[in-house]
Amino acid sequence: MTEADIYQFLDGVFRDLFKRGDIVLQADLSAADVVGWDSFRQVEITLALEERYGIRIRTRELDEVANLGDLVALTLGKARTRT
Amino acid sequence: MQSAALEPIGGLSGVVDRFIRPRTLKGWVINRERRCGGKDITITARLSGRLIGEGRPIAERPDVVDERGYLAGFQLECSEDIPDEAVAFGRLNIDASDPLGATGTLPIYDRERNIALATVLRSAPPMGAEAVSTLLGVIAAKATLTGEAKQALVDLRTRHFSEGGATPKPPPARDPAAEADRQLMMRFESLGADCDLGIVQRSFGAEPLGLLRFSSIRTQELTAALADRLRGVGSPVLTVLSVDNEGEYRTSDRRYGMQAHTFFFEGSVERDELFGQQCKKIAYLARNLLETIEDGEKILVHHMMPNRLSEAQLQALLDAVRAIGPSPLLYVENAVADGQSGTVVLRDNGLLVGYLARVEDKAAQTAQANAEVWRSICRAAVERVSSADAARRQS
């Protein structure tokens, strides 16, 4: 698994959640850049990652997540540890 | 021949069904009696009364008129950018007329108006709760709002209103002092009973995820829920999804009465799907609240205004927390003495008690007005906890 895989998965999640296809997912994308990316949506994104990769992401860990790159790195680290 | 079901006005009917930002309008217009060809109709666009565009139908619109050669579709390239406000609030007027004197006013398609409205709301500058409330009341009365515009209303309310929830994100870290405040606020986790702390955290750019951050729950039920380690919270069997007076879906827990916004309105989302999502979300946040308490690194805050809890209620709540983990508990209540507001005391049983002056001025009774006092309370609480930890280590 690579970061690219996670970005690809998140692309579908974002399309689903925000009903938009024009959001370019990149490392420095943050919630401030996407209308509607709020704490509630963050939970949904997190749950999607947990389910897809069989991991657990804690809210406390999300406190440190500043952008999409951080979230992808966190997910990748947990997923690799799991396997 | 087919035509869309629009009432003819002055003999001409039509609609602006597409607004291509910043200055292109597309739509169709017909003379219902076909007294003259569509290409003879003149369409004008006026922005606040000022002429900004003029044109004629140039294309067939088989979806509107199935008569070959009848030109009904138009595209106006306006001379000025058209603000979304103008589209949303009716300052853009599109009129049509033909050489035989027939006239008509072309409405802007609801979808386009809703998109424009959503855009306006999402970029609205900060405004007071009263203004937002008035705006919401006016707009919500419109039956034509689509899910997108309704969602924008939710976003607006959460950005400006005390019930909060769906948040615009904290602005990127500003100066070091602001970042220090944000980090200070991230050290606290709301345990209800209201949304005050959550709103104050937002005012400092802190947006921690939390089960009770934007929920309401009574102290007694909170204590019972914690004593039961939040067992079953978020379970579909124990969760109820209902619609409030404003048409918003809310969840509540059958046993503990914990209520939470969903920020989705009736009709804008599939109910069963929403229910499933909300249950998962609540369960996730419940699981994390337990882990947070077990970690002991965050300070839990229970805020109860204007009523004061009895000593027995406080002890029961503290015991319920302690049974889960070592997180300090800060109880915030009304300040009753001069100079007390913004201070925190550490009681012998380990309970932190903070004092907040009650703001009597309703207009000022907002999180923003209390933010400075809350910051003082939070700073004092951290200092008390640090001192207690240091003393414990020394002994």
Interface residues (C-beta under 8 A of the other chain):
Chain A: K19 S30 A31 A32 V35 G36 W37 D38 S39 F40 R41 Q42 V43 E44 T46 L47 E50 R58 T59 R60 L62 D63
Chain B: R122 E148 Q151 D155 T158 G165 A166 T167 P168 K169 P170 P171 P172 M186 E207 P208 L209 G210 R213 F263 Q277 K280 K281 Y284 L285 N288 E291 T292 D295 E297 K298
